[in-house]
Amino acid sequence: MLLTLGGHGYELRAGESVLECLARHGVGLPSTCRAGTCHTCLLRAEYGDPGEAGRGGLKPTLRAGGYFLACLARPVTDLTVAPPAGDVITPATLLGSERPAPHVLVIWLRPLRPVGFRAGQHVTLSRDGVTRPYSIANLPTEVPRDGLEFHVRLYPGGAMSGWLAAAAPGARLGLGVPAGECFYLPGRPAAPLLLAGTGTGLAPLAAIARDALAAGHCGPVTVLHGAADPGGLYLAEGSVRSRVRDGDPARIRWRTCVLSRGQDIAEEVSQELARLGDPAPVRAYLCGGARTVARMRRALFMAGMSLQSIQADEFVPAVISG
């Protein structure tokens, strides 16, 4: 079989994904999760069928436009593909930034057309061929006034994070299509909510908590923020806290966990579940590195939670960090 991209043809082996084929031929396609979550590897089929697996989880409008995820698509026929068209990428400008911690950068972007999303979803940011997924840290109602807010983990020499740290207001970027299933759904308003994340992974979860309260959720809400060291608990103080935490402090129980002090976030989240009592009605939201999320999910499951009540977003670092 033949895979064609940009006028170049590549041998496509049986059972091989489009992403695997391109990587085998030395073609670098942006990708982080390799599991259909981040949507960084979105492509458009111009000829041929990428297969149903590659379209799973995409919005109907994207599916109708021929889009698919290269990491999941395993075609059985010849396929000609192209990068996403301009109507999928939304231009945006950098409004400003703030560094609440040595390794954390908060940025605000103004999209040049409306971006529909749910609190907790993520988008890809792109510039000059570099693409990275980041979670949106604020609510849709705040975007017209403040822009889209992102909390970025800074990596030494990071291709995207380093560029963002040095960029001046007015810099241009592209925004991908909002993706992810980790967001609040109305219903069961009295159910306890347990949200736990590490590093900048907590920002979208705190947005989910605020979104739930705005939607009339009346059950108890617990937010657990873990970090490798005290300096990583950047949501504990300052102006970022005032935007993320203080929507209704009386109804949000805020906990922190410092891993360098021997605290284990998986154990902490299990203890918080026990404090809530009956695990059956609890809804949990988890965010962080893949291993950390897996450990927290297992801890909640072993403590009696149904896996169907646990929503999660896992971060997998890019091959070239940042």
N, C-alpha and C positions, 0 to 999 in steps of 0.2 A: 504494500500500500504506500501511497505517496501523500505526505503532508507538505503543503505549500504555504509559505509565509513571506511576504515582501518580494515575491517573484523568485524565491529560491525554494527548491524542492528537497525534502528530506525523507529518507526511508523510515516508514512507520511500521514497527514490528507488531505482530499480533498480540493483543492484550496489553500493549504499552499505552500509557496516557500521553496526551499531547505534550504536557509539561516534561515528562520523562524523555520523550522523543527529542524535543528541542534541547534539553540539557545534554543528552548523549551526543548531539552534534555540535555542542559548544555555543548554543544560542541562549543567551541569558534573558529569560522572561521573569519579570518581577513576581515573586511568590514568597510568602512567609509561612502560612499555616499548613499548606499542602493537604488540607482536609475539607476544603469547600467552605471555610468559615470567613476568611478575611476578604475574599473577592478581589485580591490583588491581581490574580492571573486571568482576569476576564478578557475573553477574546470574542470575535464575531465571525461566524461561519459565512463565507461568501459562496461556497459550493460544497455540496456533500452534507452528511449528517454526522454531527459530533457524538450522537447517542444521548439517550435520555438521562443517564447518570450525570453528565456534565451540565445539565440544565436544572438539576434538582436544587430547590431552595431559592431559585431566582424568581423575581417578580414576573407576572404574566407579560408585561410590556417588554421586558428584556428577552424573555423566551421568544416572543413573537418577532423580535428584531434580529433573531439568529444568534444571540449571545449565549455563551457557555463558559464554564470554568475549566481551564486547561488541566488543572491538577486531578480532576475527576473524570474528564472525558476520555473514553477509550473507543475511538471510532473503529468501525469494521469496513469502511470504504475509504476511498481517496477523499481528502479534505483540503479545501483552500480556506485560509483564515486571514483575518486582519485585526489590527489593534482596535480598541473601542472608538467609535465615531465621536465627533465633537458634541453631539447631543447628549452623550452619557457623561462627559466630563464637564463639570461646572467651573468656570473661571472664578477665582477668588483673590482678594487682596489682603495682605497682612495689616491689621489695624494696630497691633502693638503686642508687647510681651512683658512678662514679669518672671523673675526667678525666685520662687519662695524657698528653695533649698538648693544646695550646690549642684545636685544632679537632676533637678527638675526645672523644666521651662513651661510656663503657661502662656499660650498664645491665643489671640483672637483673630478670626478671619471673617471678612465680609464677602459672602457669596454674591455674585453678580446676577443671580436669579434665584428664586426660592428653592430651598432644599427641604423636601418633606422627610421627616425622620421621627422615630420614637426615642424618648430618653433612654440611653443605654446602648444605642446602636453605634456602629463605627463606620468610617469612610476611609478611603485611601487618599492620601495627599501625594501629589506628584509635581515634580519640577525637573526639567532637563534630563528626562529618562530615569530619574530616581523615584520610586514609588514605595510608600510605607503606609500601613493601616494604623489609624488612631481612633480611639473612642471619643465621642462627643460628650463633653463634660457638663453641658447645661441643657435647659429645657427648650423645646421649640418656641414657646411663648417669649423667651428672652432674646432670641436671635435678631428680630428687627431692631432692638435697642443696642444690644451688646455684640452681636456677631456670634459666630460659632466658636466655642471655647474648647481647647484641647490641652491636656496635660502631657507633656512629652518627656520621656526619660532621656537624659543626655548621655551619649556615649562618646568616649574619646575618639576623635576622628570620624564621628558618625556622618554618613553621607547626607542624611536628611536632618537629623537633630543638630549637628554642628552648623549646617547651613541656616537653619531656623534661628539658632542662637545669635548668629551674626547678621541676619537679615534686618533691613530697615523697614519701617512702616511704608506700605505701598508696594512691597514685593509681591509678585504674582505667583500663584500656585493653581493647581487643578484639583478639584474635589470629585471623587468617584461616587458611585451610587451607595446610599446608606444600606447597610447589611447587618445581620445578626438577629438572633431570636431572644436575646437576653433583655427583656423590657417588661414593664408592668402591664398586666392585663386586668381590666375591671372585672369585678366578681369576687365573691368571698371577701368582702371589705373588712371583716373582723379577724381574718386570719393573721397570725403573727408573721412578720417579715424578718428574715435573717439575711443580712448582706455582708459578705466578707471578701476582702481583696488585699493584695499586696502592692506596694509601691504606687505608681500612677494608675494601677488597675482599679483602685477604689473610686476614682473620680466619676466614671459612668454609673457605678453602683449607688453612689450618693445622689446622683441625678435621678436614678430610678426611685429612690426613697422619697425624694421631694416630689416627683411626679405622682407617686402613689398618694401622698398626703393631699396634693392639689386635686386629685380625683375623688377625694372624700374617704380615703382608706382610714378606718378607725381602729384597726388592730395595732398592737405594739410593734415598733420598728427598732431593730437592733442593727447597728453598723459597726463592723470590726475591721480595723485598718492595721495591717501588718507591714513591717519594714525591717530591713537588715540591721539598721541602727537607728538611734533616736532621731538623727538628722533626716531620715527618710519619712518621718511622720509630719510631712509638710502641711497636712490638713488640720493639724492640731492648733494652729494659731495664724494670725495675720489676715490679710484681706481675702485670700483664697478661702479660708474657713468661713468668713462671713457670707460668701456667695454660695458655698456648697453645704454648709452645716446648719445654718441658723434659720432655715425656713420655719421650723417649729421645734425648738430645742427641748421643750417639755415632753414631746412625743417621740423623740429619737434618742435612744440609748446609744452613746458613742463609746467604743472601746478601742484600745490600742494594744499592739503586740510587738515587742522588740525581739527579733530572732537572735541577735547577738547576745542577748541576756539569757538565752536558754529557753525562751518561750517558743512553743510550737503552735503555729496558727491552726493546724488541724485539730490539735487537742483543745485549743481555745474555742474553736467554732463548735466542737462537740459539747463543751461545757455550757456554751450559750444556749445550745439546743436543749440541754437538760434543764436549764433554768426556766425555759419557756413551758416546760411540762410536757403534755401530750404532743408527740412529734407529728401526729397525723395531719393536723390542719396547717402546719408551718409551710411557708413558701420560702425557699432559699435561692439566693443569687450569688454566684461566685465569679471572681475575676482575678487573673494573675497568670504566672507561668504555668505551662502545661502540667508539670509534675506537682506543683503546689495545688492546682485546682483538682487534680486527680486524687490527691491525698485528702483534701477537704471533702470532696464528694464521697469518698469511701468512708470517712469518719462519720458523716451525716447518715449514710446508708446503714452503717453498722449500728448507729444509735437509734435506728427505727424509722428514718425518713424514706419515703418512696422516691425513687429516682425520677419519676415523672414530676415531682414537686421541686426539682432542683434545676435551675437554669444556670448556664455557665458560658463564659467567654474565656478562651485560653490564648495567651500570647506566646508566640514562638518567634524568637529573635531572627532577623534576617541573616543571611549568610554573611553579608557585610553589615555589621551592626549599625543602628541608628537611622 
